[in-house]
Amino acid sequence: MNDPAPLTRLDLLRFLERVQLGDLERTRRWIADEERRQAEQAEGRRRRPPPPDWLLEQGINGRAAVYVHVGDCWCRTKRSRPITQEEARRALADGVDPCQQCRPDTALGVLE
């Protein structure tokens, strides 16, 4: 019979080394991918335009204005559009409600 020679301890250690090198290369690829992802996210944050100073939230289907918001209000909706400070003051004076979360009336110095 042609039985292969039994593996020696050195053969087993070299096999383990190859497996670990493969694992190390895979881990290095994962690290490089994550670094690339983080760099892209940082670049996206850097390029993102600043929020507008003031927002006017329209009703459903573009109906009458519902709320005035400070530009970075967490409570704004997709129906909000940027407006100027003067437009925000005018909207509040015309009876559009201020957002109860960001209180643009306080920020603008407009009291009811």
All heavy atoms as an XYZ file, in Angstrom:
910
protein
N       0.813     -1.182      0.000
C       0.000      0.000      0.000
C       0.856      1.244      0.000
O       1.936      1.264      0.566
C      -0.840      0.013      1.261
C      -2.166     -0.572      1.098
S      -3.000     -0.117      2.593
C      -4.367     -1.079      2.448
N       0.295      2.287     -0.635
C       0.997      3.578     -0.678
C       0.342      4.561      0.282
O      -0.296      5.513     -0.122
C       0.990      4.152     -2.084
C       1.962      3.434     -2.985
O       2.913      2.847     -2.490
N       1.725      3.490     -4.286
N       0.460      4.339      1.535
C      -0.083      5.259      2.522
C       0.793      6.497      2.597
O       2.024      6.395      2.609
C      -0.138      4.616      3.915
C      -1.222      3.571      4.019
O      -2.216      3.692      3.269
O      -1.078      2.664      4.842
N       0.155      7.685      2.628
C       0.970      8.885      2.761
C       1.628      8.905      4.138
O       1.145      8.319      5.085
C      -0.034     10.030      2.620
C      -1.369      9.435      2.891
C      -1.260      7.970      2.581
N       2.728      9.607      4.188
C       3.448      9.711      5.461
C       2.584     10.478      6.452
O       1.873     11.398      6.079
C       4.775     10.428      5.244
N       2.610     10.087      7.696
C       1.815     10.800      8.680
C       2.297     12.249      8.827
O       3.474     12.549      8.620
C       2.038     10.008      9.970
C       3.263      9.199      9.743
C       3.408      9.021      8.256
N       1.342     13.123      9.146
C       1.688     14.538      9.303
C       2.489     14.724     10.582
O       2.166     14.169     11.630
C       0.417     15.391      9.362
C      -0.438     15.423      8.101
C      -1.719     16.202      8.344
C       0.334     16.017      6.949
N       3.487     15.539     10.450
C       4.302     15.843     11.630
C       3.735     17.071     12.330
O       2.888     17.794     11.789
C       5.763     16.125     11.223
O       5.778     17.339     10.458
C       6.356     14.977     10.416
N       4.218     17.302     13.501
C       3.809     18.496     14.247
C       4.164     19.743     13.448
O       3.391     20.708     13.408
C       4.493     18.486     15.613
C       4.126     19.668     16.478
C       4.637     19.464     17.904
N       4.570     20.659     18.699
C       3.478     21.154     19.244
N       2.324     20.553     19.063
N       3.508     22.262     19.964
N       5.306     19.757     12.774
C       5.712     20.903     11.959
C       4.748     21.104     10.791
O       4.366     22.237     10.473
C       7.140     20.719     11.447
C       7.727     21.853     10.635
C       7.733     23.151     11.451
C       9.128     21.506     10.170
N       4.311     20.014     10.159
C       3.328     20.125      9.075
C       2.028     20.761      9.583
O       1.435     21.626      8.921
C       3.003     18.742      8.487
C       4.172     18.108      7.754
O       5.012     18.870      7.225
O       4.235     16.864      7.708
N       1.587     20.335     10.739
C       0.359     20.872     11.317
C       0.508     22.350     11.668
O      -0.407     23.159     11.444
C      -0.035     20.066     12.558
C      -0.463     18.615     12.285
C      -0.668     17.870     13.599
C      -1.699     18.547     11.424
N       1.664     22.717     12.195
C       1.889     24.121     12.542
C       1.938     24.995     11.292
O       1.415     26.123     11.290
C       3.175     24.269     13.358
C       3.094     23.741     14.795
C       4.473     23.728     15.435
C       2.111     24.547     15.608
N       2.522     24.492     10.197
C       2.546     25.266      8.947
C       1.146     25.410      8.369
O       0.804     26.461      7.812
C       3.500     24.620      7.955
C       4.947     24.861      8.353
C       5.910     24.530      7.254
N       7.241     24.951      7.666
C       8.321     24.216      7.527
N       8.244     23.026      6.946
N       9.488     24.667      7.928
N       0.343     24.349      8.480
C      -1.055     24.441      8.042
C      -1.792     25.512      8.857
O      -2.495     26.354      8.309
C      -1.751     23.082      8.189
C      -3.224     23.145      7.939
C      -3.719     23.242      6.647
C      -4.120     23.130      9.002
C      -5.080     23.323      6.408
C      -5.487     23.220      8.768
C      -5.972     23.308      7.475
N      -1.612     25.480     10.169
C      -2.241     26.480     11.040
C      -1.797     27.883     10.660
O      -2.604     28.811     10.625
C      -1.894     26.192     12.505
C      -2.410     27.195     13.536
C      -3.933     27.259     13.501
C      -1.899     26.838     14.917
N      -0.533     28.036     10.330
C      -0.021     29.355      9.922
C      -0.725     29.842      8.662
O      -1.127     31.003      8.571
C       1.489     29.276      9.691
C       2.092     30.596      9.244
C       3.574     30.471      8.918
O       3.979     29.417      8.366
O       4.298     31.432      9.212
N      -0.920     28.963      7.665
C      -1.604     29.354      6.431
C      -3.046     29.765      6.714
O      -3.539     30.759      6.167
C      -1.564     28.212      5.413
C      -0.226     28.019      4.731
C      -0.306     27.081      3.525
N      -0.915     25.796      3.795
C      -0.286     24.709      4.281
N       1.005     24.776      4.533
N      -0.932     23.583      4.483
N      -3.722     29.022      7.574
C      -5.095     29.353      7.934
C      -5.131     30.713      8.620
O      -5.954     31.579      8.303
C      -5.705     28.264      8.847
C      -7.034     28.721      9.434
C      -5.882     26.960      8.074
N      -4.215     30.941      9.554
C      -4.204     32.206     10.288
C      -3.829     33.380      9.386
O      -4.378     34.481      9.536
C      -3.260     32.119     11.485
C      -3.811     31.222     12.573
C      -2.863     31.062     13.736
O      -1.649     31.116     13.578
N      -3.431     30.844     14.922
N      -2.927     33.162      8.427
C      -2.603     34.225      7.479
C      -3.815     34.581      6.636
O      -4.072     35.752      6.359
C      -1.424     33.821      6.590
C      -0.045     33.872      7.254
C       1.013     33.269      6.327
C       0.314     35.289      7.638
N      -4.575     33.573      6.223
C      -5.810     33.835      5.480
C      -6.806     34.618      6.328
O      -7.443     35.565      5.843
N      -6.928     34.234      7.593
C      -7.823     34.969      8.500
C      -7.342     36.402      8.678
O      -8.148     37.339      8.696
C      -7.885     34.281      9.873
C      -8.666     32.975      9.850
O      -9.397     32.728      8.862
O      -8.535     32.203     10.823
N      -6.031     36.599      8.815
C      -5.474     37.932      8.994
C      -5.728     38.801      7.763
O      -6.134     39.968      7.891
C      -3.968     37.855      9.277
C      -3.238     39.172      9.474
C      -3.815     39.937     10.659
C      -1.748     38.914      9.678
N      -5.561     38.246      6.570
C      -5.823     39.004      5.341
C      -7.297     39.388      5.248
O      -7.633     40.503      4.862
C      -5.388     38.203      4.106
C      -3.894     38.145      3.920
C      -3.268     39.525      3.850
O      -3.783     40.397      3.109
O      -2.271     39.744      4.560
N      -8.182     38.470      5.591
C      -9.614     38.760      5.562
C      -9.943     39.874      6.567
O     -10.671     40.812      6.246
C     -10.419     37.497      5.868
C     -11.918     37.726      5.768
C     -12.748     36.461      5.984
N     -12.425     35.821      7.231
C     -11.952     34.564      7.350
N     -11.765     33.824      6.270
N     -11.681     34.050      8.528
N      -9.367     39.788      7.753
C      -9.596     40.823      8.770
C      -9.066     42.168      8.286
O      -9.720     43.209      8.464
C      -8.923     40.428     10.098
O      -9.459     39.177     10.537
C      -9.147     41.485     11.167
N      -7.924     42.183      7.642
C      -7.366     43.431      7.110
C      -8.266     44.014      6.020
O      -8.433     45.234      5.939
C      -5.949     43.202      6.584
C      -4.951     43.042      7.704
C      -3.559     42.782      7.197
N      -2.611     42.757      8.305
C      -1.424     42.185      8.251
N      -1.010     41.596      7.128
N      -0.633     42.204      9.304
N      -8.869     43.154      5.193
C      -9.821     43.636      4.175
C     -11.044     44.244      4.845
O     -11.544     45.287      4.421
C     -10.236     42.504      3.231
C      -9.220     42.167      2.162
C      -9.800     41.264      1.069
N     -10.497     40.087      1.550
C      -9.918     38.908      1.827
N      -8.605     38.769      1.675
N     -10.638     37.891      2.251
N     -11.538     43.597      5.897
C     -12.692     44.126      6.624
C     -12.361     45.495      7.227
O     -13.183     46.408      7.193
C     -13.116     43.174      7.731
C     -13.758     41.892      7.262
C     -14.239     41.606      6.022
C     -13.963     40.724      8.057
N     -14.740     40.329      5.982
C     -14.589     39.756      7.226
C     -13.689     40.380      9.365
C     -14.943     38.493      7.681
C     -14.038     39.127      9.823
C     -14.666     38.195      8.986
N     -11.165     45.612      7.787
C     -10.736     46.889      8.374
C     -10.664     47.961      7.291
O     -11.158     49.076      7.467
C      -9.386     46.739      9.104
C      -9.576     45.915     10.385
C      -8.768     48.102      9.415
C      -8.280     45.496     11.049
N     -10.070     47.636      6.146
C      -9.956     48.605      5.047
C     -11.339     49.014      4.544
O     -11.582     50.197      4.283
C      -9.126     48.015      3.906
N     -12.248     48.046      4.428
C     -13.619     48.360      3.996
C     -14.297     49.303      4.989
O     -14.962     50.254      4.595
C     -14.453     47.085      3.844
C     -14.033     46.227      2.661
O     -13.277     46.734      1.793
O     -14.446     45.049      2.618
N     -14.134     49.033      6.276
C     -14.759     49.871      7.300
C     -14.144     51.269      7.308
O     -14.862     52.265      7.441
C     -14.633     49.222      8.683
C     -15.368     49.960      9.765
C     -16.871     50.072      9.523
O     -17.455     49.210      8.842
O     -17.464     51.038     10.030
N     -12.835     51.371      7.145
C     -12.191     52.685      7.074
C     -12.706     53.468      5.866
O     -12.958     54.670      5.964
C     -10.671     52.525      6.995
C     -10.041     52.082      8.294
C      -8.561     51.745      8.179
O      -8.075     51.499      7.053
O      -7.897     51.730      9.229
N     -12.887     52.784      4.737
C     -13.414     53.435      3.535
C     -14.840     53.929      3.775
O     -15.179     55.058      3.445
C     -13.367     52.453      2.364
C     -13.509     53.096      1.000
C     -13.348     52.145     -0.178
N     -12.442     51.190     -0.229
C     -12.114     49.970      0.307
N     -12.526     49.510      0.847
N     -11.287     49.110      0.283
N     -15.665     53.071      4.406
C     -17.048     53.453      4.709
C     -17.096     54.667      5.628
O     -17.869     55.601      5.399
C     -17.778     52.284      5.369
C     -18.865     51.669      4.537
C     -19.698     50.645      5.289
N     -18.943     49.645      6.029
C     -18.419     48.545      5.512
N     -18.560     48.294      4.235
N     -17.768     47.689      6.263
N     -16.268     54.674      6.659
C     -16.259     55.796      7.596
C     -15.786     57.076      6.915
O     -16.321     58.156      7.180
C     -15.385     55.476      8.808
C     -16.028     54.482      9.740
C     -15.195     54.218     10.985
O     -14.166     54.837     11.216
N     -15.650     53.273     11.789
N     -14.785     56.957      6.037
C     -14.309     58.138      5.312
C     -15.403     58.677      4.393
O     -15.592     59.897      4.293
C     -13.060     57.790      4.503
N     -16.141     57.795      3.729
C     -17.239     58.235      2.858
C     -18.340     58.912      3.663
O     -18.892     59.926      3.241
C     -17.814     57.033      2.094
C     -16.905     56.500      1.017
C     -17.369     55.170      0.445
O     -18.392     54.623      0.924
O     -16.703     54.669     -0.480
N     -18.658     58.362      4.838
C     -19.680     58.980      5.679
C     -19.234     60.356      6.167
O     -20.023     61.299      6.178
C     -19.998     58.080      6.875
C     -20.764     56.836      6.493
C     -20.906     55.861      7.650
O     -20.268     55.991      8.689
N     -21.756     54.858      7.460
N     -17.972     60.474      6.556
C     -17.456     61.770      7.009
C     -17.492     62.781      5.869
O     -17.855     63.943      6.073
C     -16.025     61.609      7.546
N     -17.141     62.349      4.665
C     -17.181     63.241      3.510
C     -18.619     63.665      3.210
O     -18.880     64.829      2.897
C     -16.566     62.550      2.285
C     -16.553     63.391      1.043
C     -15.644     64.606      1.132
O     -14.828     64.703      2.062
O     -15.768     65.483      0.262
N     -19.558     62.731      3.336
C     -20.966     63.064      3.129
C     -21.462     64.089      4.143
O     -22.174     65.028      3.797
N     -21.060     63.910      5.405
C     -21.453     64.888      6.430
C     -20.825     66.249      6.141
O     -21.459     67.282      6.327
C     -21.035     64.398      7.818
C     -21.939     63.321      8.379
C     -21.632     63.034      9.831
N     -20.288     62.551     10.055
C     -19.909     61.287      9.982
N     -20.800     60.356      9.695
N     -18.661     60.929     10.207
N     -19.575     66.239      5.690
C     -18.880     67.496      5.399
C     -19.536     68.230      4.237
O     -19.671     69.454      4.248
C     -17.414     67.221      5.068
C     -16.561     68.474      4.979
C     -15.140     68.179      4.538
N     -15.045     67.708      3.168
C     -15.175     68.468      2.091
N     -15.461     69.731      2.211
N     -15.066     67.955      0.888
N     -19.989     67.492      3.235
C     -20.588     68.104      2.041
C     -22.057     68.461      2.207
O     -22.606     69.179      1.387
C     -20.450     67.158      0.851
C     -19.042     67.052      0.349
C     -18.985     66.076     -0.803
N     -17.684     66.070     -1.398
C     -17.472     66.266     -2.677
N     -18.475     66.446     -3.490
N     -16.246     66.248     -3.145
N     -22.700     67.925      3.250
C     -24.127     68.186      3.449
C     -24.334     69.682      3.676
O     -23.648     70.297      4.480
C     -24.614     67.406      4.657
C     -26.110     67.505      4.872
C     -26.567     66.634      6.028
N     -26.239     65.235      5.746
C     -25.802     64.391      6.663
N     -25.627     64.758      7.899
N     -25.540     63.139      6.327
N     -25.273     70.265      2.972
C     -25.510     71.696      3.173
C     -26.068     71.944      4.569
O     -26.741     71.075      5.135
C     -26.536     72.060      2.095
C     -27.175     70.780      1.719
C     -26.175     69.687      1.977
N     -25.799     73.112      5.115
C     -26.340     73.402      6.446
C     -27.867     73.504      6.378
O     -28.424     73.822      5.325
C     -25.715     74.757      6.794
C     -25.376     75.377      5.487
C     -25.056     74.236      4.553
N     -28.533     73.219      7.484
C     -29.992     73.324      7.459
C     -30.402     74.778      7.289
O     -29.662     75.690      7.667
C     -30.414     72.795      8.836
C     -29.216     72.979      9.700
C     -28.030     72.846      8.799
N     -31.577     75.013      6.721
C     -32.055     76.393      6.608
C     -32.339     76.940      8.011
O     -32.476     76.181      8.969
C     -33.341     76.256      5.797
C     -33.790     74.848      6.013
C     -32.550     74.044      6.216
N     -32.420     78.243      8.121
C     -32.688     78.841      9.427
C     -34.133     78.629      9.863
O     -34.414     78.446     11.042
C     -32.363     80.336      9.406
C     -30.870     80.589      9.256
O     -30.077     79.741      9.707
O     -30.508     81.629      8.686
N     -35.056     78.655      8.900
C     -36.486     78.565      9.212
C     -37.189     77.682      8.201
O     -36.786     77.608      7.044
C     -37.130     79.964      9.213
C     -36.332     80.905     10.037
C     -35.451     81.833      9.591
C     -36.279     80.978     11.458
N     -34.859     82.479     10.656
C     -35.355     81.979     11.810
C     -36.933     80.300     12.480
C     -35.063     82.305     13.121
C     -36.651     80.627     13.787
C     -35.732     81.627     14.105
N     -38.260     77.014      8.636
C     -39.037     76.143      7.760
C     -40.516     76.443      7.924
O     -40.979     76.798      9.013
C     -38.814     74.668      8.123
C     -37.413     74.113      7.919
C     -37.281     72.751      8.594
C     -37.120     73.996      6.437
N     -41.239     76.266      6.833
C     -42.691     76.378      6.856
C     -43.248     75.015      6.467
O     -42.952     74.507      5.386
C     -43.178     77.444      5.873
C     -44.666     77.725      5.900
C     -45.068     78.343      7.238
C     -45.042     78.649      4.757
N     -44.005     74.418      7.344
C     -44.589     73.104      7.087
C     -45.963     73.278      6.470
O     -46.838     73.918      7.044
C     -44.695     72.298      8.378
C     -45.257     70.918      8.168
C     -45.308     70.111      9.460
O     -44.559     70.414     10.395
O     -46.119     69.174      9.507
N     -46.130     72.722      5.273
C     -47.408     72.793      4.561
C     -48.311     71.654      5.015
O     -47.841     70.610      5.442
C     -47.181     72.663      3.053
C     -46.322     73.739      2.443
C     -46.949     75.115      2.523
O     -46.286     76.052      2.903
N     -48.206     75.238      2.163
N     -49.616     71.854      4.864
C     -50.566     70.798      5.161
C     -50.514     69.729      4.085
O     -49.783     69.824      3.101
N     -51.309     68.710      4.246
C     -51.358     67.617      3.271
C     -51.789     68.167      1.921
O     -52.655     69.030      1.830
C     -52.315     66.517      3.763
C     -51.743     65.913      5.047
C     -52.514     65.445      2.705
C     -52.632     64.883      5.700
N     -51.184     67.673      0.847
C     -51.443     68.104     -0.534
C     -51.130     69.584     -0.749
O     -51.760     70.250     -1.553
C     -52.888     67.808     -0.944
C     -53.168     66.323     -1.004
O     -52.268     65.539     -1.317
N     -54.379     65.929     -0.691
N     -50.166     70.116     -0.003
C     -49.736     71.495     -0.200
C     -50.739     72.530      0.260
O     -50.676     73.680     -0.136
N     -51.649     72.118      1.081
C     -52.659     73.062      1.581
C     -52.012     74.077      2.498
O     -50.803     74.141      2.640
C     -53.773     72.292      2.285
C     -54.500     71.394      1.287
C     -55.927     71.165      1.703
N     -56.635     70.536      0.588
C     -57.056     69.304      0.601
N     -56.893     68.557      1.654
N     -57.669     68.819     -0.446
N     -52.805     74.857      3.161
C     -52.337     75.972      3.993
C     -51.225     75.543      4.949
O     -51.149     74.386      5.370
C     -53.512     76.530      4.790
N     -50.388     76.512      5.281
C     -49.284     76.258      6.197
C     -49.819     75.830      7.557
O     -50.844     76.317      8.024
C     -48.440     77.515      6.339
N     -49.101     74.884      8.179
C     -49.538     74.367      9.463
C     -48.639     74.829     10.604
O     -49.121     75.207     11.656
C     -49.547     72.820      9.474
C     -50.510     72.306     10.496
C     -49.860     72.233      8.132
N     -47.313     74.761     10.384
C     -46.360     75.121     11.433
C     -45.172     75.875     10.861
O     -44.778     75.654      9.717
C     -45.795     73.878     12.130
C     -46.805     73.096     12.920
C     -47.192     71.833     12.509
C     -47.352     73.605     14.094
C     -48.115     71.100     13.231
C     -48.272     72.882     14.823
C     -48.647     71.628     14.387
O     -49.570     70.914     15.104
N     -44.604     76.719     11.709
C     -43.292     77.325     11.440
C     -42.318     76.588     12.343
O     -42.615     76.322     13.519
C     -43.295     78.838     11.763
C     -41.907     79.420     11.583
C     -44.296     79.565     10.890
N     -41.150     76.218     11.799
C     -40.118     75.499     12.550
C     -38.803     76.255     12.482
O     -38.521     76.946     11.499
C     -39.837     74.117     11.941
C     -40.980     73.166     11.984
N     -41.251     72.375     13.070
C     -41.919     72.852     11.047
C     -42.295     71.609     12.802
N     -42.718     71.885     11.582
N     -37.965     76.047     13.496
C     -36.557     76.415     13.393
C     -35.951     75.397     12.436
O     -36.359     74.242     12.398
C     -35.883     76.358     14.786
C     -34.389     76.566     14.672
C     -36.497     77.401     15.712
N     -34.975     75.806     11.628
C     -34.461     74.975     10.540
C     -33.993     73.583     10.903
O     -34.137     72.659     10.122
N     -33.429     73.397     12.085
C     -32.919     72.071     12.439
C     -33.856     71.311     13.377
O     -33.441     70.378     14.053
C     -31.527     72.179     13.055
C     -31.519     73.006     14.335
O     -32.564     73.587     14.694
O     -30.456     73.069     14.979
N     -35.127     71.671     13.383
C     -36.107     71.025     14.272
C     -36.209     69.537     13.952
O     -36.349     69.143     12.794
C     -37.475     71.693     14.108
S     -38.770     70.911     15.109
N     -36.193     68.719     14.974
C     -36.294     67.271     14.775
C     -37.720     66.862     14.395
O     -37.947     65.767     13.895
C     -35.867     66.529     16.044
C     -36.762     66.783     17.220
C     -36.633     67.763     18.152
C     -37.946     66.072     17.564
N     -37.650     67.706     19.061
C     -38.481     66.668     18.722
C     -38.622     64.988     17.013
C     -39.642     66.228     19.336
C     -39.780     64.551     17.637
C     -40.272     65.162     18.786
N     -38.657     67.745     14.590
C     -40.071     67.439     14.399
C     -40.580     67.835     13.003
O     -41.735     67.628     12.685
C     -40.854     68.179     15.490
S     -42.557     67.691     15.655
N     -39.721     68.373     12.164
C     -40.164     68.821     10.841
C     -40.561     67.616      9.981
O     -40.140     66.499     10.251
C     -39.068     69.622     10.157
C     -37.854     68.788      9.791
C     -36.724     69.659      9.330
N     -35.575     68.907      8.930
C     -34.643     68.470      9.759
N     -34.746     68.710     11.048
N     -33.614     67.793      9.309
N     -41.343     67.879      8.946
C     -41.770     66.801      8.051
C     -41.231     67.061      6.647
O     -40.646     68.100      6.374
C     -43.312     66.717      7.976
O     -43.796     67.878      7.299
C     -43.937     66.613      9.359
N     -41.494     66.122      5.764
C     -41.070     66.278      4.364
C     -41.874     67.351      3.651
O     -41.514     67.776      2.570
C     -41.204     64.943      3.623
C     -40.225     63.912      4.101
C     -40.371     62.629      3.320
C     -39.370     61.607      3.821
N     -39.434     60.371      3.074
N     -42.945     67.786      4.266
C     -43.761     68.833      3.654
C     -43.269     70.223      4.045
O     -43.938     71.213      3.795
C     -45.225     68.663      4.084
C     -45.853     67.369      3.597
C     -47.341     67.302      3.917
N     -47.712     67.745      5.232
C     -47.844     66.964      6.311
N     -47.619     65.677      6.199
N     -48.210     67.459      7.468
N     -42.091     70.289      4.662
C     -41.524     71.575      5.080
C     -40.620     72.127      3.998
O     -39.912     71.384      3.319
C     -40.718     71.397      6.370
O     -41.538     70.897      7.398
N     -40.638     73.452      3.860
C     -39.760     74.099      2.885
C     -39.046     75.260      3.570
O     -39.574     75.856      4.521
C     -40.540     74.582      1.666
C     -41.552     75.666      1.959
C     -42.215     76.184      0.685
N     -43.237     77.161      0.985
C     -43.010     78.450      1.225
N     -41.783     78.925      1.186
N     -44.005     79.273      1.490
N     -37.844     75.590      3.102
C     -37.094     76.696      3.718
C     -37.775     78.036      3.474
O     -38.360     78.260      2.416
C     -35.743     76.651      3.004
C     -35.730     75.450      2.151
C     -37.112     74.936      2.035
N     -37.704     78.898      4.468
C     -38.215     80.271      4.328
C     -37.226     81.216      5.001
O     -36.367     80.794      5.769
C     -39.630     80.436      4.954
C     -39.627     80.047      6.429
C     -40.659     79.651      4.168
C     -40.948     80.317      7.138
N     -37.374     82.487      4.706
C     -36.503     83.494      5.311
C     -37.023     83.847      6.708
O     -38.148     83.507      7.075
C     -36.466     84.777      4.459
O     -37.790     85.356      4.479
C     -36.026     84.486      3.030
N     -36.215     84.580      7.438
C     -36.618     85.018      8.765
C     -37.855     85.914      8.679
O     -38.788     85.784      9.470
C     -35.476     85.754      9.454
C     -35.808     86.187     10.851
C     -34.630     86.848     11.538
O     -33.674     87.282     10.909
N     -34.704     86.930     12.854
N     -37.864     86.799      7.687
C     -39.014     87.686      7.522
C     -40.281     86.891      7.200
O     -41.363     87.176      7.728
C     -38.731     88.718      6.424
C     -39.829     89.746      6.252
C     -40.183     90.469      7.559
O     -39.285     90.807      8.344
O     -41.396     90.689      7.777
N     -40.163     85.885      6.342
C     -41.318     85.044      6.019
C     -41.803     84.285      7.254
O     -43.008     84.112      7.456
C     -40.977     84.060      4.904
C     -40.789     84.721      3.551
C     -40.230     83.756      2.516
O     -39.299     82.977      2.838
O     -40.738     83.790      1.382
N     -40.868     83.850      8.092
C     -41.245     83.148      9.329
C     -42.009     84.087     10.253
O     -43.057     83.724     10.810
C     -40.003     82.603     10.021
N     -41.515     85.309     10.411
C     -42.209     86.297     11.256
C     -43.610     86.589     10.713
O     -44.584     86.633     11.464
C     -41.416     87.601     11.312
C     -40.176     87.542     12.149
C     -39.484     88.924     12.128
N     -38.206     88.884     12.762
C     -38.023     88.995     14.083
N     -39.058     89.159     14.872
N     -36.806     88.947     14.582
N     -43.685     86.747      9.390
C     -44.967     87.054      8.759
C     -45.953     85.895      8.938
O     -47.130     86.104      9.259
C     -44.780     87.364      7.280
C     -46.001     87.982      6.632
C     -45.788     88.440      5.187
N     -44.461     88.957      4.906
C     -43.590     88.395      4.054
N     -43.918     87.296      3.410
N     -42.415     88.932      3.841
N     -45.471     84.674      8.763
C     -46.346     83.506      8.918
C     -46.879     83.420     10.342
O     -48.075     83.165     10.557
C     -45.596     82.226      8.546
N     -46.007     83.648     11.323
C     -46.464     83.625     12.716
C     -47.485     84.735     12.978
O     -48.494     84.516     13.654
C     -45.274     83.750     13.669
C     -44.340     82.531     13.714
C     -43.072     82.856     14.489
C     -45.045     81.326     14.309
N     -47.218     85.926     12.425
C     -48.153     87.044     12.598
C     -49.491     86.762     11.908
O     -50.540     87.226     12.375
C     -47.534     88.325     12.038
N     -49.460     85.988     10.817
C     -50.685     85.648     10.091
C     -51.441     84.479     10.714
O     -52.435     84.021     10.155
C     -50.361     85.323      8.625
C     -49.928     86.556      7.846
O     -50.153     87.683      8.349
O     -49.364     86.382      6.746
N     -50.944     83.967     11.828
C     -51.676     82.918     12.535
C     -51.205     81.499     12.320
O     -51.844     80.566     12.806
N     -50.094     81.306     11.606
C     -49.561     79.945     11.470
C     -48.971     79.565     12.831
O     -48.265     80.353     13.462
C     -48.484     79.869     10.363
C     -47.885     78.474     10.295
C     -49.072     80.280      9.027
N     -49.288     78.382     13.302
C     -48.831     77.949     14.621
C     -47.326     77.712     14.654
O     -46.763     77.168     13.702
C     -49.524     76.642     15.028
C     -50.995     76.828     15.313
O     -51.376     77.936     15.751
O     -51.753     75.866     15.108
N     -46.683     78.092     15.761
C     -45.278     77.738     15.932
C     -45.182     76.278     16.372
O     -46.054     75.785     17.090
C     -44.801     78.675     17.045
C     -46.029     78.948     17.841
C     -47.172     78.923     16.853
N     -44.145     75.608     15.952
C     -43.910     74.233     16.400
C     -43.723     74.256     17.921
O     -42.994     75.094     18.451
C     -42.662     73.676     15.720
S     -42.097     72.097     16.396
N     -44.374     73.350     18.593
C     -44.290     73.314     20.054
C     -42.989     72.669     20.539
O     -42.684     72.745     21.725
C     -45.491     72.546     20.624
C     -46.819     73.233     20.359
C     -46.864     74.634     20.961
O     -46.630     74.809     22.154
N     -47.131     75.622     20.129
N     -42.233     72.074     19.637
C     -40.973     71.434     20.025
C     -39.794     72.400     19.930
O     -38.993     72.503     20.840
C     -40.704     70.196     19.153
C     -41.832     69.197     19.135
C     -42.240     68.742     20.523
O     -41.399     68.458     21.348
N     -43.538     68.684     20.761
N     -39.698     73.116     18.815
C     -38.521     73.985     18.591
C     -38.792     75.457     18.930
O     -37.865     76.249     19.004
C     -38.024     73.842     17.159
S     -39.187     74.407     15.892
N     -40.041     75.817     19.108
C     -40.451     77.168     19.517
C     -39.808     78.292     18.696
O     -39.040     79.105     19.214
C     -40.173     77.369     21.009
C     -40.881     76.421     21.944
C     -42.350     76.377     21.763
N     -42.941     77.722     21.828
C     -44.196     77.964     22.059
N     -45.034     76.956     22.244
N     -44.659     79.170     22.077
N     -40.118     78.372     17.392
C     -39.545     79.431     16.568
C     -40.014     80.818     16.992
O     -39.295     81.807     16.789
C     -40.028     79.090     15.158
C     -41.288     78.347     15.382
C     -41.055     77.541     16.641
N     -41.190     80.900     17.596
C     -41.668     82.198     18.050
C     -40.754     82.777     19.129
O     -40.460     83.954     19.140
C     -43.117     82.092     18.558
C     -43.321     80.979     19.569
O     -42.473     80.057     19.650
O     -44.352     80.998     20.267
N     -40.253     81.922     20.003
C     -39.310     82.354     21.028
C     -37.984     82.742     20.398
O     -37.396     83.783     20.737
C     -39.092     81.240     22.063
O     -40.365     80.879     22.619
C     -38.173     81.690     23.176
N     -37.514     81.930     19.463
C     -36.237     82.213     18.800
C     -36.295     83.523     18.012
O     -35.302     84.248     17.912
C     -35.856     81.060     17.876
N     -37.460     83.832     17.464
C     -37.632     85.053     16.690
C     -38.008     86.248     17.568
O     -38.066     87.383     17.086
C     -38.723     84.861     15.624
C     -38.340     83.997     14.438
C     -39.588     83.609     13.654
C     -37.360     84.722     13.554
N     -38.295     86.009     18.820
C     -38.716     87.089     19.702
C     -40.143     87.537     19.450
O     -40.527     88.643     19.785
N     -40.949     86.647     18.860
C     -42.355     86.949     18.577
C     -43.178     86.284     19.668
O     -43.147     85.060     19.826
C     -42.781     86.399     17.191
C     -44.254     86.635     16.970
C     -41.943     87.020     16.111
N     -43.906     87.065     20.411
C     -44.743     86.498     21.472
C     -46.190     86.682     21.094
O     -46.578     87.680     20.502
C     -44.449     87.185     22.798
C     -42.982     87.074     23.254
C     -42.778     87.873     24.517
C     -42.602     85.624     23.469
N     -46.995     85.713     21.474
C     -48.426     85.757     21.145
C     -49.128     86.832     21.932
O     -48.804     87.229     22.976
C     -49.065     84.416     21.407
C     -48.522     83.352     20.476
C     -49.177     82.012     20.745
O     -50.321     81.969     21.225
O     -48.547     81.007     20.474
